[in-house]
Amino acid sequence: MPLRTWRRIAWAYHILFAVGVTWPVQALVNDPEPFVLGLPTQMLWAAGWLLGSLVVLWRLDSARTRETGAGADQRSGIHGSGAQGAGSPAGGGE
């Protein structure tokens, strides 16, 4: 997906995240039992939102890297030829 779409997804997810872990919605899962994966329901709820945020931000970053990296390569004239110049650490221009 394009970067613009991932930005919108990230904004929407984090707004829902903020709503999901605050009082009106958090009260729905405010129960010390049952334990799920050894965690109380409320703690698992918050951990799930946090892990979801990690995934959304990771995908946003990969889309940004893909979009800006491709543009930078085209502007500089590098097309993955593998040639290393004299100034590169592996090029040995001394």
Contact map, one row per residue, 1 for C-alpha under 8 A:
1110110000000000000000000000000000000000000000000000000000000010000000000000000000000000000000
1111110000000000000000000000000000000000000000000000000000000010001000000000000000000000000000
1111111000000000000000000000000000000000000000000000000000010011001000000000000000000000000000
0111111100000000000000000000000000000000000000000000000000000000000000000000000000000000000000
1111111110000000000000000000000000000000000000000000000000000000000000000000000000000000000000
1111111111000000000000000000000000000000000000000000000100110010000000000000000000000000000000
0011111111100000000000000000000000000000000000000000000000010000000000000000000000000000000000
0001111111110000000000000000000000000000000000000000000000000000000000000000000000000000000000
0000111111111000000000000000000000000000000000000000000100000000000000000000000000000000000000
0000011111111100000000000000000000000000000000000000000110010000000000000000000000000000000000
0000001111111110000000000000000000000000000000000000000000000000000000000000000000000000000000
0000000111111111000000000000000000000000000000000000000000000000000000000000000000000000000000
0000000011111111100000000000000000000000000000000000100100000000000000000000000000000000000000
0000000001111111110000000000000000000000000000000000100000000000000000000000000000000000000000
0000000000111111111000000000000000000000000000000000000000000000000000000000000000000000000000
0000000000011111111100000000000000000000000000000000000000000000000000000000000000000000000000
0000000000001111111110000000000000000000000000001000000000000000000000000000000000000000000000
0000000000000111111111000000000000000000000000000000000000000000000000000000000000000000000000
0000000000000011111111001000000000000000000000000000000000000000000000000000000000000000000000
0000000000000001111111001100000000000000000000000000000000000000000000000000000000000000000000
0000000000000000111111101100000000000000000011000000000000000000000000000000000000000000000000
0000000000000000011111111100000000000000000000000000000000000000000000000000000000000000000000
0000000000000000000011111110000000000000000000000000000000000000000000000000000000000000000000
0000000000000000000001111111000000000000000000000000000000000000000000000000000000000000000000
0000000000000000001111111111100000000000000000000000000000000000000000000000000000000000000000
0000000000000000000111111111110000000000010000000000000000000000000000000000000000000000000000
0000000000000000000000111111110000000000000000000000000000000000000000000000000000000000000000
0000000000000000000000011111110000000000000000000000000000000000000000000000000000000000000000
0000000000000000000000001111111000000000110010000000000000000000000000000000000000000000000000
0000000000000000000000000111111100000000110000000000000000000000000000000000000000000000000000
0000000000000000000000000000111111000001110000000000000000000000000000000000000000000000000000
0000000000000000000000000000011111100001110000000000000000000000000000000000000000000000000000
0000000000000000000000000000001111100001100000000000000000000000000000000000000000000000000000
0000000000000000000000000000001111110001100000000000000000000000000000000000000000000000000000
0000000000000000000000000000000111111111100000000000000000000000000000000000000000000000000000
0000000000000000000000000000000001111111100100000000000000000000000000000000000000000000000000
0000000000000000000000000000000000111110000000000000000000000000000000000000000000000000000000
0000000000000000000000000000000000111111000000000000000000000000000000000000000000000000000000
0000000000000000000000000000000000111111101100000000000000000000000000000000000000000000000000
0000000000000000000000000000001111110111111100000000000000000000000000000000000000000000000000
0000000000000000000000000000111111110011111110000000000000000000000000000000000000000000000000
0000000000000000000000000100111100000001111111000000000000000000000000000000000000000000000000
0000000000000000000000000000000000000011111111100000000000000000000000000000000000000000000000
0000000000000000000000000000000000010011111111110000000000000000000000000000000000000000000000
0000000000000000000010000000100000000000111111111000000000000000000000000000000000000000000000
0000000000000000000010000000000000000000011111111100000000000000000000000000000000000000000000
0000000000000000000000000000000000000000001111111110000000000000000000000000000000000000000000
0000000000000000000000000000000000000000000111111111000000000000000000000000000000000000000000
0000000000000000100000000000000000000000000011111111100000000000000000000000000000000000000000
0000000000000000000000000000000000000000000001111111110000000000000000000000000000000000000000
0000000000000000000000000000000000000000000000111111111000000000000000000000000000000000000000
0000000000000000000000000000000000000000000000011111111100000000000000000000000000000000000000
0000000000001100000000000000000000000000000000001111111110000000000000000000000000000000000000
0000000000000000000000000000000000000000000000000111111111000000000000000000000000000000000000
0000000000000000000000000000000000000000000000000011111111100000000000000000000000000000000000
0000010011001000000000000000000000000000000000000001111111110000000000000000000000000000000000
0000000001000000000000000000000000000000000000000000111111111000000000000000000000000000000000
0000000000000000000000000000000000000000000000000000011111111100000000000000000000000000000000
0000010000000000000000000000000000000000000000000000001111111110000000000000000000000000000000
0010011001000000000000000000000000000000000000000000000111111111000000000000000000000000000000
0000000000000000000000000000000000000000000000000000000011111111100000000000000000000000000000
0000000000000000000000000000000000000000000000000000000001111111110000000000000000000000000000
1110010000000000000000000000000000000000000000000000000000111111111000000000000000000000000000
0010000000000000000000000000000000000000000000000000000000011111111100000000000000000000000000
0000000000000000000000000000000000000000000000000000000000001111111110000000000000000000000000
0000000000000000000000000000000000000000000000000000000000000111111111000000000000000000000000
0110000000000000000000000000000000000000000000000000000000000011111111100000000000000000000000
0000000000000000000000000000000000000000000000000000000000000001111111110000000000000000000000
0000000000000000000000000000000000000000000000000000000000000000111111111000000000000000000000
0000000000000000000000000000000000000000000000000000000000000000011111111100000000000000000000
0000000000000000000000000000000000000000000000000000000000000000001111111110000000000000000000
0000000000000000000000000000000000000000000000000000000000000000000111111111000000000000000000
0000000000000000000000000000000000000000000000000000000000000000000011111111111000000000000000
0000000000000000000000000000000000000000000000000000000000000000000001111111111000000000000000
0000000000000000000000000000000000000000000000000000000000000000000000111111110000000000000000
0000000000000000000000000000000000000000000000000000000000000000000000011111110000000000000000
0000000000000000000000000000000000000000000000000000000000000000000000001111111000000000000000
0000000000000000000000000000000000000000000000000000000000000000000000001111111110000000000000
0000000000000000000000000000000000000000000000000000000000000000000000001100111110000000000000
0000000000000000000000000000000000000000000000000000000000000000000000000000011111000000000000
0000000000000000000000000000000000000000000000000000000000000000000000000000011111100000000000
0000000000000000000000000000000000000000000000000000000000000000000000000000000111110000000000
0000000000000000000000000000000000000000000000000000000000000000000000000000000011111000000000
0000000000000000000000000000000000000000000000000000000000000000000000000000000001111101011000
0000000000000000000000000000000000000000000000000000000000000000000000000000000000111111001010
0000000000000000000000000000000000000000000000000000000000000000000000000000000000011111001111
0000000000000000000000000000000000000000000000000000000000000000000000000000000000001111101110
0000000000000000000000000000000000000000000000000000000000000000000000000000000000011111111110
0000000000000000000000000000000000000000000000000000000000000000000000000000000000000011111100
0000000000000000000000000000000000000000000000000000000000000000000000000000000000010001111100
0000000000000000000000000000000000000000000000000000000000000000000000000000000000011111111110
0000000000000000000000000000000000000000000000000000000000000000000000000000000000000111111111
0000000000000000000000000000000000000000000000000000000000000000000000000000000000001111001111
0000000000000000000000000000000000000000000000000000000000000000000000000000000000000100000111
